[in-house]
Amino acid sequence: MSATTPNAAEIAAQYGARLDLAAQLAQIERMQAETRKFAAEQNKLAEEASKLGAEALKLAAEQMKLQRDRSLSPWLAMGAAAGGVVTVATLLLRALGVLQ
């Protein structure tokens, strides 16, 4: 054999190294695909969390409005009753001729 012609052992070693390199590249590609999939899932979950946060703010605002309405309702009822008393008194006074 000449010095430039590789022997069978050298060819087998080179072929094995190429197979190992191809396997490593395939593993890297699989890992990158898995990373992209994981990142997409994280983005989806972050968007959903943002939507849920906005919904929570809406519900909190609605709760505050209902609490305010509940605390104002006795005052509203008293105001309506006072208005009714004034109306009845005005009608009676007109009927008696005191007011024209």
C-alpha positions as CSV (number, residue, x, y, z in Angstrom):
1,M,0.0,0.0,0.0
2,S,1.0,3.5,-0.6
3,A,1.2,6.3,2.0
4,T,-1.7,8.2,0.4
5,T,-4.2,5.3,0.3
6,P,-6.1,4.8,3.5
7,N,-6.3,1.3,4.9
8,A,-9.6,-0.3,6.1
9,A,-9.0,0.7,9.7
10,E,-8.7,4.3,8.8
11,I,-11.8,4.2,6.6
12,A,-13.8,2.6,9.4
13,A,-12.6,5.1,12.0
14,Q,-13.5,8.0,9.7
15,Y,-16.9,6.5,8.9
16,G,-17.6,6.0,12.6
17,A,-16.6,9.6,13.4
18,R,-19.0,10.8,10.7
19,L,-21.8,8.6,12.1
20,D,-21.2,10.0,15.6
21,L,-21.2,13.5,14.3
22,A,-24.5,12.9,12.4
23,A,-26.0,11.5,15.6
24,Q,-24.9,14.5,17.6
25,L,-26.4,16.9,15.0
26,A,-29.7,15.0,15.0
27,Q,-29.8,15.2,18.8
28,I,-29.1,18.9,18.7
29,E,-31.9,19.4,16.2
30,R,-34.3,17.4,18.3
31,M,-33.3,19.4,21.4
32,Q,-33.8,22.7,19.5
33,A,-37.2,21.6,18.3
34,E,-38.2,20.6,21.8
35,T,-37.0,24.0,23.1
36,R,-39.1,25.8,20.4
37,K,-42.1,23.8,21.4
38,F,-41.5,24.5,25.1
39,A,-41.1,28.3,24.4
40,A,-44.3,28.3,22.4
41,E,-46.2,26.6,25.2
42,Q,-44.7,29.2,27.7
43,N,-45.9,32.0,25.5
44,K,-49.4,30.5,25.3
45,L,-49.5,30.2,29.0
46,A,-48.3,33.7,29.5
47,E,-51.0,35.0,27.2
48,E,-53.7,33.1,29.1
49,A,-52.4,34.4,32.4
50,S,-52.6,37.9,31.0
51,K,-56.2,37.3,30.0
52,L,-57.1,35.9,33.4
53,G,-55.4,38.9,35.1
54,A,-57.6,41.3,33.0
55,E,-60.7,39.3,33.9
56,A,-59.7,39.5,37.6
57,L,-59.4,43.3,37.4
58,K,-62.9,43.5,35.8
59,L,-64.4,41.3,38.5
60,A,-62.7,43.4,41.2
61,A,-64.1,46.6,39.7
62,E,-67.6,45.0,39.6
63,Q,-67.3,43.9,43.2
64,M,-66.3,47.4,44.3
65,K,-69.3,48.8,42.4
66,L,-71.7,46.4,44.0
67,Q,-70.3,47.2,47.5
68,R,-70.7,50.9,46.8
69,D,-74.3,50.3,45.7
70,R,-75.0,48.3,48.7
71,S,-73.7,51.0,51.0
72,L,-75.6,53.7,49.2
73,S,-79.0,51.9,49.1
74,P,-80.2,52.9,52.6
75,W,-79.5,56.5,51.7
76,L,-81.4,56.1,48.4
77,A,-84.3,54.6,50.2
78,M,-84.4,57.4,52.7
79,G,-84.3,60.0,50.0
80,A,-87.1,58.3,48.1
81,A,-89.2,58.1,51.3
82,A,-88.5,61.8,52.0
83,G,-89.5,62.7,48.5
84,G,-92.7,60.8,48.9
85,V,-93.5,62.6,52.2
86,V,-92.9,66.0,50.6
87,T,-95.1,65.1,47.6
88,V,-98.0,63.8,49.9
89,A,-97.6,66.9,52.1
90,T,-97.7,69.2,49.0
91,L,-100.8,67.5,47.7
92,L,-102.6,67.7,51.1
93,L,-101.7,71.4,51.5
94,R,-103.0,72.1,47.9
95,A,-106.2,70.2,48.7
96,L,-106.7,72.2,51.8
97,G,-106.1,75.4,49.9
98,V,-103.0,76.4,51.8
99,L,-100.9,76.2,48.7
100,Q,-101.9,77.4,45.3
